[in-house]
Amino acid sequence: MTVQPQPEAGRAPGNDDRALFHDSVRRFLQQEVAPHYEQWEADHQLPRALWHRLGEAGLLGVDLPEQLGGCAAGVETSLMICEEISRQGFGGLASGYNIHANIVMPYIHHLGNQAQQAYWLPRMATGEVLSAIAMTEPGAGSDLAAMRASAQKLPGGWKLNGSKVFITNGLLADMVIVCAKTDPNARARGVSLFLVDTTLPGFSRGKAIRKIGQHASDTAELFFDDLIVPEDALLGEAGKGFAYLMQELPRERLGVAAQAIGAIDGALQLTLGYVQQRRAFGQRIADFQNTRFTLAEVRAQLEMGRAYFEKCLQRYAGGEMSSTDAAALKLMLSEMQCRCIDQCLQLFGGYGYTLEYPISRFYVDARIQTIYAGTSEIMKEVIARDMLGPVA
């Protein structure tokens, strides 16, 4: 089932094109994901074959140029896919998709040389290569400048040592962007990025990390033991890794925001259906004022969040989205997601706390959104620094 949009040459898809494509994405998810997702959650793993099916359907790297395996459909189309996955309650898949298609692929497209782009991106678009990005370490989470993973220069290449933790897609990834210190004395200025083929000697994975939510999204610890990568594995220039991370964070946080928008919308639709069917004290739950006011508030927050998301998306497309914009968007929408879904679950009563009702998965899947891609506390500091400057 191929659902690849087909814009005219040099033209992004119009509203009609996007609507048709969106319908196709919904059908793909209902046919290829929905019947199996409960089992994948129980397995704590997405099947590797799913990424091939996503690639065959044209859902990976849709905003890449055609010569690199995409269809130049625009960033909004890629984010729409992420939003729809999240809306249908597939939070673990949404996070894995966001890492592969909205983070790693843009990194290579924006920072890689022609050889790197030609080698990796077409195979990532087909699903032949699944990717991950390795920033976080056991002792260095949000403080990326404190990372200890190292890359030592050798004739014709680099030797990597260290470990990373909480790596989404880590168990299945064929290629990982690894952040490592090439100058241990330069703090943030000493970080570089490497494209690491996971078949290389010296690369290993720990066992799957079990989480309270997003069970279908595999999360792993990765290890590098005297792992030798060639010279052309360096992504961009040595020592500029931290600057590259800051440059690409707006796209990453747009993806998190798209997940939040989709999840709030999906949870709201579930709740609207439930409260109109369930009865208590002789009337529909939908007829209680508390229910009506709660759902009205969720709807209002969703509309406001979407408006700011679309504004940031326009800024990003125009090259004008700042790190402060991204921090405000990520802070507002991830916190809103947790709050709104909590309000929705409350209206289900005891049933909301059971695995039988999908609202419970929306609830546990939401919690990580305020942590990864920069915690809410870090987002507040970024915003405050923009207004007040750094702490004296």
Buried (B, 14 or more C-beta within 10 A) or exposed (E): EEBBBEBEEEEBBEEEBBEBBBEBBBEBBEEBBEEBBEEBBEEBBBBEEBBBBBBBBBBBBBBBEEEBBBBBBBBBBBBBBBBBBBBBBBBBBBBBBBBBBBBBBBBBBBBBEEEBBBBBBBBBBBBEBBBBBBBBBEEBBBEBEEBBBBBBBEEEBBBBBBBBBBBBBBBBBBBBBBBBBBBEEEBBBBBBBBBBBBEBEBBEBBEBBEBEBBBBBBBBBBBBEEBBBBEBBBBBEBBBBBBBBEBBBBBBBBBBBBBBBBBBBBBBEBBBEBBEEBEEEEEEBBBBEEBEEBBEEBBEBBEEBBEBBEEBBEBBEEEEBBBBBBBBBBBBBBBBBBBBBBBBBBBBEEBBEEEEBBBBBBBBBBBBBBBBBBBBEBBEBBBBBBEEEEEE
